Amino acid sequence: MPRFFVGDVVKTRKTHPCGGDLWEVLRTGVDFRIKCLKCGRVLLLPRPKFEKSVKAVVQTAGPCQNGNNQ
């Protein structure tokens, strides 16, 4: 299972009603906050639903570089 980081850009299996399928990860944890890169809509999804909906990681931000990597 891939790890997701804040700042990652992911492609979803279904398109958003605006037509976009690329999302930026704004928050990770039990819930994921993601933002549509086409219209700017922000969604809060439970982790299982988010992981099921992701088709690919388009651009990865990698782990935080402040010395507190987990």
Legacy VTK file of the C-alpha trace (Angstrom):
# vtk DataFile Version 3.0
C-alpha trace
ASCII
DATASET POLYDATA
POINTS 70 float
0.000 0.000 0.000
1.506 3.379 -0.964
2.138 6.050 1.650
0.611 9.444 1.109
2.097 12.770 2.171
0.780 16.319 2.400
1.416 17.967 -0.953
1.045 14.785 -3.042
-1.033 15.068 -6.222
-3.189 11.995 -6.844
-5.400 10.857 -9.727
-8.777 9.364 -8.767
-10.703 6.556 -10.398
-13.803 8.721 -10.891
-13.827 12.285 -12.140
-15.224 15.119 -10.056
-18.434 16.724 -11.427
-16.298 19.672 -12.617
-14.391 17.241 -14.873
-11.138 17.169 -12.907
-9.497 13.999 -11.617
-6.338 15.449 -10.034
-6.360 16.216 -6.310
-3.811 17.676 -3.887
-3.535 16.054 -0.445
-3.916 18.741 2.239
-4.153 16.508 5.330
-3.387 12.878 6.140
-4.325 10.650 9.050
-7.579 8.924 9.896
-9.256 11.333 7.471
-7.795 12.812 4.297
-8.494 16.386 3.198
-8.048 16.756 -0.555
-8.479 19.681 -2.940
-9.578 19.456 -6.565
-6.927 21.101 -8.745
-9.490 22.143 -11.356
-12.229 23.850 -9.315
-10.687 24.169 -5.834
-13.362 22.171 -3.981
-12.079 20.662 -0.712
-13.299 17.258 0.507
-12.762 15.348 3.738
-12.716 11.575 3.205
-12.161 8.668 5.591
-8.859 6.855 4.930
-10.409 3.619 3.517
-12.575 5.537 1.025
-9.649 7.735 -0.042
-7.276 4.781 -0.536
-9.909 2.940 -2.581
-10.548 5.961 -4.820
-6.896 6.696 -5.683
-5.761 5.372 -9.057
-2.195 6.739 -9.070
0.135 9.197 -7.375
0.989 11.724 -10.092
3.440 13.840 -8.084
4.836 13.042 -4.661
5.904 15.573 -2.058
7.802 12.978 -0.002
8.111 12.925 3.781
8.452 16.102 5.800
12.061 17.349 5.953
11.936 18.950 9.406
13.647 16.035 11.168
10.376 14.613 12.463
9.821 11.883 9.852
7.459 9.122 10.811
LINES 1 71
70 0 1 2 3 4 5 6 7 8 9 10 11 12 13 14 15 16 17 18 19 20 21 22 23 24 25 26 27 28 29 30 31 32 33 34 35 36 37 38 39 40 41 42 43 44 45 46 47 48 49 50 51 52 53 54 55 56 57 58 59 60 61 62 63 64 65 66 67 68 69
